[in-house]
Amino acid sequence: MSRILAIVAIALLVVLGLWLRFVARGGLGEHESPGHVTERMRSAAQVAETTAEVALAANEMLVSRPKQILFGDLHVHTTFSFDAFMLSLPLQGGEGSHPPADACDFARFCSALDFWSINDHAESITPRHWAETVETIRACDAVAGQGAVPDTVPFLGWEWTQVGATPATHYGHKNVVLRDLQDGEIPRRPIGATGATRRIVDANPFGGPASGAVLRARDDERLHDLARFFAERQDLEICPLGVPVRELPDECVEMVETPDLLFEKLDDWDVASIVIPHGTTWGFYTPPGSDWAKQLDGPLHDDARQTLLEVFSGHGNSEVYRDWRAVRFDDEGRAICPEPTADYLPTCWRAGEIVQARCLADGESEETCAERAVVARQNAADAGQQAHLTVAGVEAAEWLDAGQCRDCERPAFNYRPGGAAQYIMALSNFDTPDESPRRFRFGFMASSDNHFARPGTGYKPVHRVGFTESRANPQGTPSALQSAIAPPKEAPASESRRFDAARSDLQGFALMEMERQASFFTTGGLVAAHAEDRSRAGIWDALERREVYGTSGPRILLWFDLINPPGTSARTIPMGGEVETRQNPIFQVRAVGSFEQQPGCPEDSATALGPERLAHVCKGECYNPSPTRRPITRIEVVRIRPQNAPGEPIAPLIEDPWRVFECDGGREGCAVTFDDPDYAEAARDAVYYVRAIEAEAMAINAGGVRCRRDGSGRCLETDLCRGDASDDCLAPHEPRAWSSPIFVDYARAD
């Protein structure tokens, strides 16, 4: 009898183990579905009204033969993306599923965008999710109305999410946007970055019976869905390299680790596409010391395809260059912690200050504590993005404003100047067959990088939780997820330690400065296109011409033209254009402010979505313009003279601002004409772009870590944004629009 009982007990244990393994592999979870697009068009009258408003403003500003100005967002994630899914968990204060169909409905009925693209991380897109993405975008296109006057134009795309552990191996994130939607005109799968795919697989905390027991005990539906999400990705095979892309099996995933291979893959697919780098100064994932100069080498840049640069998003501003660095490197490639300056405190230096203060508080000698500070600075410099993990038990507020750009307008967190748009535009590479300079020629744009299927959230400073990536009211992290969500709490230590992420048990968000980063998430920007019409082809042509600009969220109208090109024709050169000339260029700028917003949503949106979906997708706040425009206060001009010789210092080549023109604050807008009296005499190429600045307004997290400073500007204490969802952490800022540059090359003698 005892033997029978033992056999039964063993059988029950086996069954229990198999059951728990089934649970751990998502057996109780549901596949993340694409959702259902609301089958109703936006009001044709509303679309016509916005078109008429732009035409009226252009007429009042005496714009000759104006194109339409259309507003969009070319950087949108849904919960098909791994990080978006993680942020959607209720235990993280998330809202649950926001799939691709939500993005379509948000773009039409919440933000009233003219166009947008879906850009989920390719590394987390399974073949099934890609097929569902394609079908959802097609459904959105169909219901929006095709032809010349659709209510919105949805573009298909993805994000190539490359992250290198060192500056030498880091190339950063790039969005790929596709023109077409038909089979044969789009890839059968997105192209991701190999390393990011491995990190997602390695971060899977589920699979074994123990994690199944945790899931069953927690009995959280969204956690079960997460286990299913991981399981669907766990055994995917990476496509072999060297095989023509159209001959690859349907069920593999395409992954490459460098931009040249990404461009090769896109060439092989032979589809119309644009590649848009973004987050180029975002130190949340970018290693200290990273430098965009290496991406001018040979095939690492595609002059024909990589033509736009995102200068602003919900993750901050990447426009301006500063001459300081988070770390520097000696001739042997060893990291050096630079001393602080009046306008910058390196994180590695702050690590030394924290250790030294703790050491002195412990009663150690000044000499001992000074030595420990030196070690702490070096350990932090060596740790790259994980400098904050080299000192145990540090609260986020103790880092003060270390690593941040103090005099930037809503900068990206842990700012990396080697990726600033101004720096990128000043670079030249002379390693060419004829030693003529090779340069980046980017148009400037902005977008949201929203991770909750909400394209174009910048219309109102509301809903920090949901309209930005900030979280609030987390419910606690189960032990199975701890290593992927947050590092364990530790007692404060008065000595530093070395930290190597490759040897750590921590994964994903647990390696990042999530708490301080939360003070830099903001609502996103917009890309504006000067298009001949509202059609897919019209918008795409504007993107290819670089006749686009970015805004920090408001729908500012902006025209920027060179009005004296060489020759006898009366044509002008618009933003994004290029010209060769020996005469001093003359430019004209015209800007009109955005509309003041009214609370709530237009009646058409409420009727189309219904109260429940309006609350879930739009959170009850939509783009809802009043008849009153906001004033433009000034126009700023930036001049950049790209390098003329190898090693020419960058900082003196960037003049920001080069010229400033105050506006009278009239609601009708502001117009400025100016020339460059030095151009012909300098006899060198120049790049010009403008910023149109609106009157001050409130914005989410515009204050960053909100330092209290002493008389010298040193940060004494911070007020981090970490309250509940009712606190939007508002602070004043100046909304703005950035034109694409006009490239003026000095005409050489034949």
C-alpha positions in Angstrom: 0.0 0.0 0.0 2.8 2.4 0.9 4.4 1.7 -2.5 1.2 2.6 -4.2 0.9 5.8 -2.2 4.5 6.6 -3.1 3.9 6.0 -6.8 0.7 8.2 -6.6 2.7 10.9 -4.8 5.4 10.8 -7.4 2.8 10.9 -10.2 1.1 13.9 -8.6 4.4 15.7 -8.2 5.2 15.0 -11.9 1.8 16.2 -12.9 2.2 19.3 -10.7 5.6 20.0 -12.1 4.3 19.7 -15.7 1.3 21.9 -14.8 3.6 24.5 -13.2 5.9 24.4 -16.2 2.8 24.8 -18.5 1.8 27.9 -16.4 5.4 29.3 -16.5 5.4 29.0 -20.3 2.2 31.1 -20.6 -0.3 28.3 -20.6 -2.8 30.5 -18.7 -2.0 33.6 -20.6 -3.4 35.1 -23.8 -1.6 36.1 -27.0 -1.3 39.8 -27.3 -3.8 40.5 -30.0 -3.7 43.4 -32.4 -7.1 44.8 -31.4 -9.8 46.1 -33.6 -9.7 49.4 -35.5 -12.8 51.5 -35.1 -14.6 51.4 -38.4 -15.5 55.0 -38.7 -13.8 57.9 -40.5 -12.9 61.2 -38.9 -15.3 64.0 -39.8 -14.5 65.2 -43.3 -15.5 68.7 -42.2 -12.8 68.6 -39.4 -10.2 67.5 -41.9 -11.2 70.2 -44.3 -11.1 72.8 -41.6 -7.5 72.1 -40.6 -6.5 72.3 -44.2 -8.2 75.7 -44.6 -6.6 77.0 -41.4 -3.1 76.3 -42.7 -4.0 77.9 -46.0 -5.4 81.0 -44.3 -2.3 81.4 -42.1 0.0 81.0 -45.2 -2.0 83.6 -47.1 -1.8 86.1 -44.2 2.0 85.5 -44.0 2.2 86.1 -47.8 3.6 82.7 -48.5 3.8 82.2 -52.3 2.3 78.9 -53.6 2.2 77.3 -50.2 2.0 73.5 -49.8 -0.1 71.9 -47.2 1.5 71.5 -43.7 0.6 68.1 -42.3 1.5 66.9 -38.8 2.5 63.4 -37.9 4.4 61.1 -35.6 6.9 58.7 -37.0 7.9 56.9 -33.8 5.1 55.0 -32.1 5.2 51.8 -30.0 2.5 49.5 -28.9 2.4 46.6 -26.4 3.8 44.4 -29.2 7.2 45.9 -28.0 8.9 44.1 -25.2 9.5 47.2 -23.1 6.0 48.6 -23.7 4.5 45.3 -22.6 6.6 45.4 -19.4 5.4 49.0 -18.7 1.8 48.0 -19.2 1.9 45.6 -16.2 -0.4 46.7 -13.4 2.4 45.9 -11.0 4.3 48.7 -12.8 1.4 51.1 -12.6 0.5 50.3 -16.2 -2.8 50.3 -18.0 -2.8 46.9 -19.6 -2.8 46.2 -23.4 -2.5 49.0 -25.9 -2.1 47.1 -29.3 -1.7 48.5 -32.8 -5.4 49.2 -33.3 -5.3 51.6 -30.4 -2.6 53.6 -32.2 -4.8 54.0 -35.3 -7.8 55.1 -33.2 -5.6 57.5 -31.1 -4.1 59.1 -34.2 -7.5 59.7 -35.7 -9.8 60.6 -32.8 -7.5 61.7 -30.0 -4.5 63.5 -31.6 -6.1 64.1 -35.0 -2.9 63.4 -36.9 -2.5 63.6 -40.6 0.0 60.7 -40.7 1.9 58.3 -38.4 4.0 55.2 -38.4 4.1 52.1 -36.2 7.7 51.4 -35.0 7.6 48.5 -32.5 11.0 47.1 -31.6 11.9 44.5 -34.3 13.8 42.4 -31.7 10.5 41.5 -30.0 8.3 41.1 -33.1 7.4 37.5 -33.9 6.3 36.4 -37.4 2.8 36.3 -36.1 2.9 39.8 -34.6 4.4 41.1 -37.8 1.6 39.7 -39.9 -0.9 41.2 -37.4 0.9 44.5 -37.6 0.7 44.6 -41.4 -3.0 43.7 -41.3 -3.8 46.3 -38.7 -2.0 49.1 -40.6 -3.9 48.0 -43.8 -7.2 48.1 -41.9 -6.3 51.6 -40.5 -5.5 52.7 -44.0 -8.8 51.3 -45.4 -11.0 52.9 -42.8 -9.2 56.2 -42.9 -10.1 56.7 -46.6 -7.6 56.2 -49.3 -6.8 58.6 -52.2 -6.0 62.3 -51.9 -8.0 63.2 -48.8 -7.6 60.4 -46.1 -8.3 61.4 -42.5 -4.9 59.9 -41.6 -2.1 58.1 -43.5 -0.6 55.2 -41.5 2.9 54.0 -42.4 4.3 50.6 -41.7 7.7 50.4 -39.9 9.8 49.2 -37.0 12.6 50.2 -34.8 16.1 48.7 -35.1 17.2 48.8 -31.5 20.9 48.5 -31.4 22.8 49.0 -28.1 26.6 48.6 -27.8 28.3 48.0 -24.5 31.1 50.4 -25.5 31.4 53.5 -27.6 33.2 51.5 -30.3 30.3 49.0 -30.7 27.4 51.4 -30.2 25.4 52.7 -33.1 22.0 53.4 -31.5 18.4 53.2 -32.3 17.0 53.8 -35.8 13.4 53.8 -37.0 12.7 52.2 -40.4 9.6 53.6 -42.1 8.1 52.0 -45.3 6.2 53.8 -48.0 4.0 51.0 -49.2 1.6 48.4 -47.8 1.2 45.9 -50.6 2.6 42.4 -50.6 5.9 42.4 -52.5 6.5 46.0 -51.6 7.2 45.4 -47.9 9.6 43.0 -46.2 8.1 39.7 -44.9 9.7 40.4 -41.5 11.3 43.4 -39.7 15.1 43.6 -39.2 16.3 43.9 -35.6 19.6 44.1 -33.7 21.1 40.8 -32.6 22.2 41.9 -29.2 18.9 43.3 -28.2 17.2 40.0 -29.2 19.5 38.1 -26.9 18.8 40.5 -24.1 15.1 39.9 -24.3 15.6 36.1 -24.3 18.0 36.3 -21.4 15.6 38.5 -19.4 12.9 35.8 -19.4 12.2 35.0 -15.8 9.7 32.3 -16.6 9.9 28.7 -17.8 10.6 26.6 -14.7 8.2 25.2 -12.2 9.2 27.7 -9.5 8.2 30.6 -11.7 5.0 28.8 -12.5 4.2 28.5 -8.8 4.8 32.3 -8.4 2.5 33.0 -11.3 -0.2 30.8 -10.0 0.0 32.2 -6.5 -0.1 35.8 -7.9 -2.9 35.0 -10.3 -2.4 38.2 -12.2 -3.9 37.9 -15.7 -1.4 40.4 -17.2 1.5 38.4 -15.7 0.2 35.2 -17.3 0.1 37.2 -20.6 3.7 38.2 -20.1 4.7 34.6 -19.6 3.0 33.8 -22.9 4.7 36.8 -24.5 8.1 35.5 -23.5 7.3 31.9 -24.5 6.3 33.0 -28.0 9.8 34.5 -28.5 11.9 32.0 -26.6 12.6 29.5 -29.4 12.7 31.7 -32.5 15.6 31.1 -34.8 17.7 33.9 -36.2 17.9 33.9 -40.0 21.2 32.9 -41.5 23.4 35.7 -43.0 24.5 35.5 -46.6 21.1 34.2 -47.9 19.0 36.4 -50.2 16.2 37.8 -48.0 13.4 36.6 -50.2 14.8 33.0 -49.9 14.8 32.9 -46.1 12.2 30.8 -44.3 9.1 32.6 -43.1 9.5 31.6 -39.5 13.0 33.0 -38.8 13.8 36.5 -37.6 16.3 38.8 -39.3 18.9 40.3 -37.0 22.0 42.3 -37.8 24.3 44.2 -35.3 25.7 47.1 -37.5 24.1 49.8 -39.7 25.9 48.7 -42.8 24.2 45.2 -42.6 20.9 46.9 -41.9 21.3 48.9 -45.1 22.4 45.8 -47.0 19.2 44.0 -45.9 17.0 46.9 -47.0 18.8 47.0 -50.3 18.2 43.3 -50.7 14.5 43.7 -50.0 14.5 46.6 -52.5 11.5 48.4 -50.9 11.0 52.2 -50.5 12.2 53.1 -47.0 13.6 55.8 -44.9 15.9 55.3 -41.8 15.6 57.8 -39.0 18.2 57.8 -36.1 16.8 58.9 -32.8 17.7 59.2 -29.1 21.2 60.1 -30.2 22.0 61.9 -27.0 19.9 59.7 -24.7 22.3 58.4 -22.1 19.7 56.0 -20.6 21.1 53.4 -23.1 24.0 55.2 -24.9 27.5 54.5 -23.4 29.4 57.5 -22.2 31.9 58.6 -24.8 29.8 57.5 -27.7 30.5 59.5 -30.9 28.6 59.7 -34.1 31.8 60.5 -36.1 32.4 56.8 -36.7 29.1 56.5 -38.5 30.4 58.6 -41.4 32.8 55.8 -42.3 32.1 53.9 -45.5 28.9 51.8 -45.5 27.9 52.7 -41.9 25.8 55.6 -43.4 23.4 55.4 -46.3 23.2 58.8 -47.9 20.1 57.9 -49.9 18.1 56.2 -47.2 19.2 57.7 -43.9 18.0 61.3 -44.5 16.1 62.4 -41.4 17.1 62.9 -37.8 14.8 63.0 -34.8 15.9 65.9 -32.7 13.1 65.7 -30.0 10.8 63.1 -28.6 9.1 62.2 -25.3 12.6 61.1 -24.2 13.9 64.6 -24.6 15.8 67.0 -26.8 18.9 65.9 -28.8 19.6 69.1 -30.6 22.4 71.1 -28.9 26.1 70.4 -28.6 28.1 70.9 -25.5 31.9 70.5 -25.2 31.9 68.5 -21.9 31.8 64.7 -21.8 30.6 62.1 -19.2 34.0 60.3 -19.6 37.0 60.8 -21.7 39.5 58.2 -22.9 43.3 58.2 -23.0 45.5 57.0 -25.9 45.2 53.4 -24.7 41.4 53.6 -24.6 41.2 53.7 -20.8 38.3 55.7 -19.3 39.1 58.9 -17.5 36.6 60.7 -15.2 36.7 64.4 -16.1 36.5 67.1 -13.5 33.2 69.0 -13.1 32.7 72.4 -14.8 30.5 75.3 -14.0 27.7 73.8 -16.2 28.2 70.0 -15.9 28.8 67.4 -13.1 30.0 64.0 -14.5 28.2 61.1 -12.8 31.6 59.4 -12.2 32.7 62.5 -10.3 29.5 62.5 -8.2 30.2 58.8 -7.3 33.5 60.0 -5.8 31.7 62.8 -3.8 29.2 60.3 -2.4 31.8 57.8 -1.3 34.0 60.5 0.2 31.2 62.0 2.2 30.1 58.6 3.5 33.7 57.7 4.3 34.2 60.9 6.3 30.9 60.3 8.1 32.3 56.8 9.1 35.2 58.6 10.9 37.9 57.6 8.4 40.8 60.0 7.7 40.7 62.6 4.9 43.5 60.9 3.1 41.7 57.5 3.2 38.5 59.1 2.0 40.2 61.0 -0.8 41.8 57.7 -2.0 38.4 56.0 -1.9 36.9 58.9 -4.0 39.6 58.4 -6.7 38.8 54.7 -6.9 35.0 55.4 -7.0 35.5 57.9 -9.9 37.4 55.3 -11.8 35.0 52.4 -11.1 32.1 54.6 -12.2 33.9 55.8 -15.4 34.7 52.1 -16.2 31.1 51.0 -15.7 29.6 53.0 -18.6 25.8 53.3 -18.4 25.9 51.4 -15.1 28.0 54.0 -13.2 25.1 54.4 -10.7 25.5 50.7 -9.7 29.1 51.1 -8.5 28.1 52.6 -5.1 25.7 50.5 -3.0 22.7 51.9 -1.3 22.5 55.3 -3.1 19.1 56.9 -3.4 18.3 58.4 -6.8 18.1 61.9 -5.3 21.7 61.6 -4.1 23.0 61.8 -7.6 21.7 65.4 -7.8 21.9 66.6 -11.4 25.0 64.5 -12.3 25.2 63.7 -16.0 22.6 66.3 -17.0 22.7 69.2 -19.4 21.9 72.1 -17.1 21.3 74.8 -19.7 19.4 72.7 -22.3 15.7 73.0 -23.1 14.1 69.7 -22.0 17.3 67.6 -22.6 17.5 63.9 -22.9 18.5 62.1 -19.7 22.3 61.6 -19.1 23.1 63.8 -22.1 25.7 62.5 -24.6 26.9 65.5 -26.8 28.7 63.2 -29.2 25.2 62.4 -30.7 23.8 66.0 -30.7 22.2 67.1 -33.9 24.5 70.1 -34.1 27.6 68.0 -33.6 26.4 65.6 -36.2 25.9 68.4 -38.7 29.4 69.8 -38.1 31.2 66.6 -38.8 33.2 65.8 -41.9 35.0 62.7 -43.0 37.9 63.1 -45.3 38.7 59.4 -45.8 37.2 59.5 -49.3 38.8 58.6 -52.7 39.3 62.3 -53.6 39.6 63.5 -50.0 36.5 65.7 -50.4 34.5 65.9 -47.2 31.7 63.4 -46.7 28.9 64.8 -44.4 25.6 64.0 -42.9 22.7 65.9 -44.6 19.8 65.3 -42.3 16.4 66.9 -42.3 15.2 67.6 -38.7 12.0 66.1 -37.3 10.4 65.2 -34.0 8.1 62.5 -32.8 6.8 61.0 -29.6 8.5 57.6 -28.9 5.3 56.8 -27.0 5.0 53.2 -25.8 1.3 53.0 -25.3 0.0 53.3 -28.8 -0.5 57.0 -28.5 1.0 58.9 -31.4 1.2 62.7 -31.0 0.6 63.1 -27.3 2.1 66.6 -27.2 -1.1 68.6 -27.6 -1.7 69.1 -23.9 0.4 68.8 -20.7 -1.8 66.1 -19.2 -1.7 62.5 -18.1 2.0 62.0 -17.2 1.1 58.4 -16.7 0.0 57.2 -20.1 1.0 60.1 -22.3 4.6 59.7 -21.2 6.6 56.6 -20.1 6.5 57.8 -16.5 5.0 55.3 -14.0 3.1 55.7 -10.8 1.6 53.6 -8.1 3.4 50.3 -8.7 1.9 47.3 -6.9 5.1 45.6 -6.0 7.4 43.3 -8.0 7.2 39.5 -7.6 10.5 37.8 -6.9 10.5 36.0 -10.3 10.6 39.5 -12.1 12.9 41.3 -9.6 16.1 40.9 -11.6 14.5 42.4 -14.7 12.6 45.3 -13.1 14.7 46.8 -10.4 18.0 46.1 -8.5 17.7 44.9 -4.9 17.8 47.3 -2.1 21.2 47.5 -0.5 22.7 49.1 2.6 24.8 52.3 2.0 28.5 51.5 1.5 31.4 53.9 1.9 33.5 52.2 -0.6 33.0 51.8 -4.3 32.9 48.5 -6.3 33.5 47.5 -9.9 30.4 46.7 -11.9 30.3 44.6 -15.1 26.9 44.3 -16.6 27.9 41.2 -18.6 28.6 39.3 -15.3 25.6 40.6 -13.4 22.4 38.8 -12.6 20.5 42.0 -13.3 18.7 42.3 -16.6 16.7 44.9 -18.5 15.3 47.8 -16.6 17.1 46.7 -13.4 20.4 47.9 -15.1 19.0 51.3 -15.8 18.5 54.5 -13.9 14.8 54.2 -14.0 14.0 56.5 -11.0 15.9 59.5 -12.2 15.0 58.9 -15.8 11.3 59.3 -14.8 12.0 63.0 -14.3 12.8 63.4 -18.0 10.0 61.7 -19.7 7.7 64.2 -21.4 5.0 64.3 -24.0 6.2 63.9 -27.5 7.0 66.0 -30.5 5.6 66.1 -34.0 7.0 66.0 -37.5 5.5 68.5 -39.9 5.6 67.9 -43.7 5.3 70.5 -46.4 3.3 68.3 -48.8 1.6 68.9 -52.1 -1.5 67.0 -50.8 -2.7 64.7 -48.0 -2.0 61.5 -49.9 0.5 58.8 -49.0 2.6 59.7 -52.0 2.5 63.4 -51.2 3.6 62.9 -47.6 6.4 60.5 -48.7 7.7 62.9 -51.3 8.0 65.6 -48.6 9.9 63.3 -46.3 12.3 62.4 -49.2 12.8 66.0 -50.0 13.6 66.7 -46.3 11.0 69.5 -46.5 10.0 68.8 -43.0 10.4 70.2 -39.5 9.9 69.2 -35.9 8.0 70.7 -33.0 8.0 70.0 -29.3 4.3 69.1 -29.5 2.3 72.2 -30.6 1.2 72.6 -34.2 3.4 75.6 -34.9 3.4 76.6 -38.6 6.9 77.3 -40.0 8.3 78.2 -43.4 12.1 78.7 -43.9 13.5 79.5 -47.4 16.6 80.7 -49.1 15.3 83.4 -51.4 18.3 84.3 -53.6 19.5 81.0 -55.2 21.9 81.4 -58.1 20.4 81.7 -61.5 17.5 83.8 -62.9 14.5 81.7 -61.9 12.2 83.0 -59.3 12.1 79.8 -57.3 13.3 79.6 -53.7 15.0 76.8 -51.8 12.9 75.5 -48.9 14.0 73.9 -45.7 15.9 70.6 -46.4 17.2 71.9 -49.6 20.8 72.5 -50.8 22.5 74.9 -53.1 25.9 75.9 -54.4 26.7 79.6 -54.5 29.4 82.2 -54.0 27.0 85.0 -53.0 25.9 85.8 -49.5 22.6 83.9 -49.0 19.4 85.6 -48.0 16.8 83.8 -46.0 13.2 84.3 -45.1 11.4 82.8 -42.0 7.7 82.9 -41.3 6.1 81.3 -38.2 2.6 81.2 -36.8 1.8 79.9 -33.3 -0.3 76.9 -32.5 -3.9 77.0 -31.3 -4.7 77.3 -27.6 -6.3 74.0 -26.5 -9.7 73.5 -24.9 -10.3 70.8 -22.3 -11.8 67.5 -23.3 -12.5 66.0 -26.7 -14.5 67.2 -29.8 -18.0 65.7 -30.1 -17.0 63.7 -33.2 -14.3 61.8 -31.2 -16.7 61.0 -28.4 -19.3 59.8 -30.8 -16.9 57.7 -32.8 -15.3 55.9 -29.9 -18.0 55.9 -27.2 -17.3 56.7 -23.6 -15.4 53.5 -22.6 -13.0 53.5 -25.5 -12.6 57.3 -25.3 -11.4 56.9 -21.7 -9.1 53.9 -22.4 -7.5 55.2 -25.6 -7.6 59.0 -25.3 -7.9 59.2 -21.4 -10.6 61.8 -22.0 -8.3 64.5 -23.5 -7.9 65.1 -27.2 -6.5 67.6 -29.6 -9.3 70.2 -29.3 -8.2 73.6 -30.6 -9.8 76.9 -29.8 -9.9 79.7 -32.4 -7.0 81.6 -30.6 -3.4 81.2 -31.7 -0.5 81.4 -29.3 2.1 84.1 -30.0 5.6 83.5 -31.4 8.0 85.4 -29.3 11.2 85.2 -31.3 13.1 83.5 -34.1 16.5 82.0 -33.5 19.0 81.2 -36.2 21.7 78.6 -35.9 24.7 78.6 -38.2 27.1 75.6 -38.5 30.2 75.6 -40.6 31.1 71.9 -41.1 34.7 70.8 -40.6 37.1 71.9 -43.4 40.0 69.7 -42.2 40.5 66.5 -40.2 40.6 67.2 -36.5 39.2 70.7 -36.7 37.6 71.5 -33.3 33.8 71.2 -33.4 32.7 73.7 -30.8 33.8 76.9 -32.6 32.0 75.7 -35.8 28.5 75.8 -34.1 27.1 79.3 -33.5 23.9 78.9 -31.4 22.2 81.3 -31.5 23.9 83.0 -34.4 21.1 85.5 -34.8 18.0 86.3 -32.7 15.0 88.2 -33.9 12.4 89.3 -31.4 8.8 89.2 -32.5 6.0 91.6 -31.6 3.8 88.8 -30.1 1.0 89.3 -32.6 -1.3 86.3 -33.0 -1.0 86.5 -36.8 2.6 85.3 -36.6 6.2 86.5 -37.2 8.2 87.1 -40.3 11.9 87.7 -40.6 14.4 88.2 -43.5 18.1 88.1 -42.9 21.4 87.4 -44.8 24.8 86.1 -43.9 27.2 88.9 -44.7 30.3 86.7 -43.9 29.6 83.8 -46.2 31.3 85.0 -49.4 34.4 86.2 -47.5 34.7 83.0 -45.4 34.4 80.9 -48.6 33.3 77.8 -46.8 30.2 75.6 -46.7 27.6 76.5 -44.1 24.4 75.0 -42.7 21.5 77.1 -41.4 18.4 76.2 -39.5 15.9 78.2 -37.4 13.9 77.8 -34.2 10.5 79.4 -33.8 9.8 80.0 -30.1 6.3 80.2 -28.7 5.3 82.0 -25.5 6.0 80.2 -22.3 3.7 77.3 -21.3 3.7 74.5 -18.9 5.0 71.0 -19.8 5.4 67.7 -18.0 8.9 67.2 -16.6 10.2 70.5 -18.1 12.1 71.0 -14.9 14.0 67.7 -15.0 15.2 66.8 -11.5 14.1 70.2 -10.2 17.3 71.3 -8.4 17.5 73.8 -5.6 20.8 75.6 -6.5 23.2 77.8 -4.6 24.5 81.1 -6.0 27.1 79.4 -8.2 24.5 77.1 -9.8 25.5 74.0 -8.0 22.6 71.6 -7.3 22.1 71.2 -3.6 19.0 68.9 -3.6 16.4 67.6 -6.1 12.7 67.1 -6.2 12.3 64.1 -8.4 9.1 63.3 -10.3 7.9 60.2 -8.5 4.5 61.1 -7.1 1.2 59.4 -7.9 -0.6 59.7 -11.2 -2.3 62.9 -10.2 1.0 64.8 -10.2 2.0 65.7 -13.7 5.3 67.4 -12.5 4.5 70.5 -14.5 7.1 73.3 -15.1 7.4 76.2 -17.4 9.2 75.9 -20.8 9.1 77.5 -24.2 7.5 75.4 -26.9 9.3 75.5 -30.2 9.7 74.3 -33.8 13.0 73.3 -35.5 13.3 73.7 -39.2 15.2 71.3 -41.3 18.6 72.9 -42.3 19.3 74.5 -45.6 22.7 73.4 -46.9 24.7 76.2 -48.6 27.9 74.9 -50.3 30.5 77.4 -51.4 30.8 77.0 -55.2 34.4 76.0 -56.0 36.1 77.1 -59.2 35.8 74.6 -62.1 
